[in-house]
Amino acid sequence: MSDWRIYRGAGLPHDGARQLPDPPPWREFTARSAHGADGPDPADGAGGTGDGADTEEVDNARRLGVKRRLVESFHPRPEEVEAVNAALQLRRPLLVTGTPGTGKSTLAHAVAHELRLGRVLRWPIVSRTTLQDGLYHYDAIGRLQDVQLDRAVSGDAVTQPPIGSYIRLGPLGTALLPSPDGLPRVLLIDEFDKSDIDLPNDLLNVLEEGEFTIRELERRAEREPTTDVLTDDGTPVAVVGGRVRCTAFPFIILTSNGERDFPAALLRRCIQLDLKPPGEKQLAAMVAAHLGEEALEEGAELIERFLQREPGEVVATDQLLNALYVTQRAAAAEQVTRNRLAEMLLRPLDRPR
C-alpha cells in the first residue's frame, strides 16, 4: 500500500477500515496471535486444549513476543534473576520498582512461562481499590433480585439459589487457593503505588498468613460445610468452612513506578528489586521477539536514538516498539513524515506539554 493511512481526514465515507493491517503483536487480542495459523507449537510447552490454555497463550504472547524462541536468547541481569529466586524460595512477594516501560509486569509473565505456572492472575490497582476487591466479591443484590424474580414468575415460595453462585474470588483470593499440584500461582499486583494509603497495611496479614475467610460462607459452615464458588479463572472450586488457605504460597509481584513510599512493615515482608531500563542487548532481544530480526536493521536509527536519550529522560520501551511498528508501516511515506511520527511516538513521558 503506497499510502499507509486508513483515515485521511477528507470527510468522505469509505471502506478503508476493512484494509486495516494486522495489529502489532502486543495489541493482538485473539488466540491467533499466540499460535499463528498452524495452532500452538508443542515446543513452547503449551497444550492449548481449552479456553484457559488459549487465554494463557494469548497473554504470554502479548507480553513476551509472538516469536517466543527469540526470548530465550534474552538474559535478564543477574540481580533480577537473583531477586526472583529469592522471592520464590523465601515465599515472599517481590516488589519491583522502575520507570514506566522497563518490563516490570513482563517479569511476572516471563517467570510463569519459564516455570510453567499457568495463567498470570492480574490485579490492577487504582486509588479506590480495597483488599476486598482482591479477595472476593459477593453479589448479594443479584441474589435477592433472582429470588424476587423467581417468586414473581412462580407465584409460590421458591428455594433460594446456592450462595456460592454469587461469590467470585478475586485475583488474590484465587492465588491463595490450595494448590492441587503443589505449584504456586503467579499473581501480578500492578501499579501498586496508585493504591489508597491504607491498602499496603491492609495486605500485611494476608501476605503473612496466606489465608482469609469468606464471612458469608463462614456463617453457614455448620449447615453447608462445603460450598462451590467461582475463581478469577472462571472455574468452580470448593471452599470448606468458609476459609481459603494456601498450600503453596503464590509468587507475587507488586509493581511500582516509584511515585510513593511504602510502610516499613510491608517492605520487611517483600524482596525489593529496582528494575533498570533495558540495555542494548536486552532491547535488541525485545524488539526481535515482538517484531522480528528485520526490525533491528530497519529501525537501527530509532533504536540508537532511544539508547542515546538524555539521562533521566523517561521514554518507555513500548513507545519504541510503537514507533518501529508504525514507521515500518509507513515505509513508503516521505522521510519527514516518518520523522514526525517517530517524534510523536517517542515523546518523553516526563516532558511538560
Secondary structure, DSSP 8 states (H G I E B T S, - for coil): -----S--SS----SGGGG-----GGG--STHHHH-TT---GGGT----SHHHHHHHHHHHHHH-SSHHHHTT----HHHHHHHHHHHHHT--EEEE--TTSSHHHHHHHHHHHHT--S-EEEE--TT--HHHHHEEE-HHHHHHHHHHHHHHH-S------GGGGEEE-HHHHHTS--SSS---EEEEETGGGS-TTHHHHTHHHHHH-EEE-HHHHTTTTT-SEEEEE-TTS-EEEEETTEEE-SS--EEEEEE-SSS---HHHHHTSEEEE-----HHHHHHHHHHHH-HHHHHHTHHHHHHHHT--TT----HHHHHHHHHHHHHTTTS-HHHHHHHHHHHT--TTS--
